[in-house]
């Protein structure tokens, strides 16, 4: 069947989905950020997920006007779901998207959420907001669906066409229709979840599991540091066992792994359950920036100049959201060091706006007391030894 589909929110998740769907359906791609729409209309994706050629070939109706989605019968929402400073889920963007869609909703339409939420949120939060905005009855006049996103920013292998998509609907018929839609873009790689809550829960534990595994490695790194044991050597030895999981220590930020566990913990606390393992993992990972900074500062005899390579939350993406590198930087500054930051991927204006950091424009400096490779952008991993060594003064620290 030929569906008209709207995709609301054109970030890392929504844009690749809209482009993929446009190969098979009529797609209206909406974002309330007019600058974003203007850039995409010129075939420029600031996230780097889509090339100019891919955007140019896509048959998308780009818009920032809500009225343009009125002709669509399936509405897919892919907006951010962050947490507040107190680690409580912030669903403001989801609720605003529901109001926007609700005002255009018609009899028989389907609303699909892809954003990560806690189990029950689609039906308990989205349903009532859509009802109020549309004056229609959820489950009778319009229907809900949930298909969690699995986009990995900067990953050109696990793209929307190659992943397995979990699909769920409010009724069996709705699930059938969504399976048909998503099956086209994923070449049939689908998993039919028994209900919406099941699909929501599956998504939220995917990243919580990774967070906990990384937290274990980060904790043993702290222990081995005190014991004067090389974590690298320990992991290399342990990795020779066939079932040892190959996780590595590091900073855990971004808008997925560093956030999603709080959604599950929040829901657990709502029902009176104390999620000890989940929150312990979060506490360990949240303190790693400070731990790394202290390890480096302890090796420096006096305050000096430090160069940090990378500010984004992960390698080879420009995304600065919830980057834990900032914790490392602030701790070094607190210890009296002057910190310069270079990032080969980040947009300089966003670094200033988000963190108040003026990125150094190139790597022409020298004489640094310490050089810290915080983010493994390809631009840094490909640097020759000589290029790195000239940045640091004799006797300086490289980490």
Protein Blocks (a to p, Z undefined) as FASTA:
>chain_A
ZZddddehjafklmmmmmmmmmmmccddddfblklmmmmmnopafkomacfklmmmpccd
ddfbfklmmmpmbdcddddddddfkopacfklmmmmmmmmmmmpcehiacddfbdcdehj
lmmmmmmmmmmmnopaehklpccdddddfbdehiaklgfklmccddddfbfklmmmmmmm
mmmmnnopacddfbfklmmmmmmmmmmmmmmmmmmmmmmmmmmmmnopafklmmmmmmmp
mklccbdedddedjklmmmmmmmmmmmmmnopacfklmmmmmmmmmmmmmmmmmmmmmpm
bdcddddehjbfbehiabfghpaklmmmmmmmmnopacddddfkbcfklmmmmnopacdf
bfkbghiabdcdfbccfklmmpcfklmmmmpcghiacZZ
